[in-house]
């Protein structure tokens, strides 16, 4: 679109310049809505030009008005009404978010669950059964692809050594508590298990037949992904803040790079797959829970029971 020397109005072929006139020209009519300022009048006129009309922004003793062909007045009114409604919707503040502060009991239970991983590792180590359990439950890509899908679950409960499990317990407890504030502890545990399992399955497909891994970190980064997915959906619903919808997902990738990036004995691809699975889960969870409080006690108990059954059932198959 060509602008005039001031850089504000289209060229004369598309729109007449602003004029001082009190009465509409023959065959012309002014729109119902009247702009308040010159800048608003120019903006409205540009909207109508974009829709193929030939408006004129005119200054009168009462203020500003937009004139169009009399036959186009109804269409111009509809266009301006729809455009103003769309702008108002974009500028409206997002709905208030449900409280996401974890209760002290949730914090305590989240870290207790994370410390349970440390306890399980120490129990296996001190009883001399660590190697046998790793052999039976690690995520070996060849065996997973051969049908031993339970290994994608059992591998989340196994660790190579004490520093490995301690790090996962520290960060896992933190992210589990953070997500519990929004989803509740039971649902957060299930999210950890589902995203971690999905990440291990994807990792097995990625490597094919020459890879083996253990550790809860796939599920830990799955929690990060769920938090990022929830935050991305909040930004998507937040009017003009939609431009930052990728910021939470980028922050999740940054956390993976800082806490679980490439290095010796680090299964970086599993971390990425866990993050991706968690992000998809977070977006899916947002659809029914976007503006609702965290699920109640029955849902938490059902999710907790489901998680326990899945872990125990997977180990029974091992």
Residue, then its C-alpha position, 0 to 999 in steps of 0.5 A: x500500500x502506498x503512503x502519503x509523504x506523512x507516512x500515515x494515509x494511503x495514496x489518493x487512488x485508494x482513500x481520500x485525504x482528510x477534509x474539513x466538512x460537516x455534511x456528507x457528500x451526495x451518495x455518501x454516509x457516515x458510519x455509526x461509530x465515530x472515532x475520537x482522534x485523528x489517529x483513530x480515524x486514520x486507523x479505521x479508514x485503513x481497516x476499511x481500505x483493506x476490506x476494499x471500501x473507499x472511506x474518507x476520514x473527515x473533521x467536523x465541529x463535533x469531532x471526527x467521522x468516517x464516510x463511505x458510499x451509502x450502499x456500503x455503510x452497513x458493511x462498513x459498520x459490520x467491519x468496524x464492529x468486528x475489528x473493534x471486538x477483535x482488538x478488545x479481545x486481544x487487549x483483555x487481560x487473561x483469566x486469573x490462573x488457579x492457585x499453583x502454590x504447593x501446600x507444605x504437605x505436598x512439598x514434603x511428600x514430593x521430596x519423600x517420593x524423590x528420596x524413595x529413589x535413593x532408598x531403592x538404590x541403596x537397598x539394591x546396592x547393600x543387598x548385592x542385587x543392583x547388577x541383577x536388577x539393572x540387567x532385568x530392568x534397564x532400557x535396552x533398545x533391542x529388548x524394548x523393541x522386541x516387546x519388553x516394553x516394561x523396561x521403559x518403566x523399570x529403567x526409571x527406578x534404576x540408577x548407575x551409582x549414588x551421585x546419579x540417583x542423588x542428582x535425580x532425586x534433588x532436581x526431581x523433587x523440585x520439579x515434582x513439587x512445582x508441578x504438584x502445585x498445579x496438578x496435585x501430587x498424584x497427577x504429577x507422579x503419573x505425569x512423571x511416569x507417563x512422560x518418562x516412559x514415553x521418552x524411553x520408548x522414543x529413545x529406544x526407537x531412536x537408537x534401535x538395537x545398540x543402546x541401554x540406559x537407566x535413570x529417572x532423569x527422562x521422567x524428571x525432564x518430562x516434568x519440566x516439559x509438562x510445566x513448559x507445556x502448561x506455561x505455553x498454553x497460558x501464554x497462548x490464552x493471554x491475548x497480546x502475550x501470545x508472542x511469547x508462547x515459545x518462551x517456556x518451551x525454550x526455557x525447558x530446552x535450556x534446562x535440559x542443556x544445563x542440567x542434562x546436556x551432552x557429556x560422558x555417561x549422559x543420555x542426552x537424547x533420552x532427556x530431550x525425548x522426555x522433555x518433548x513427551x512432557x511438553x505434549x502432555x502439558x499441552x494436552x492437560x491444559x485443554x481440560x484444566x486451563x482455567x480450573x483448579x487442580x484435580x481433587x482428592x479422588x483424582x489424586x488417589x486414582x492417579x497415585x494408584x495407577x502409578x503404583x500399579x504400573x511400576x509394580x506391574x512392570x517389575x513383575x514382568x521383568 
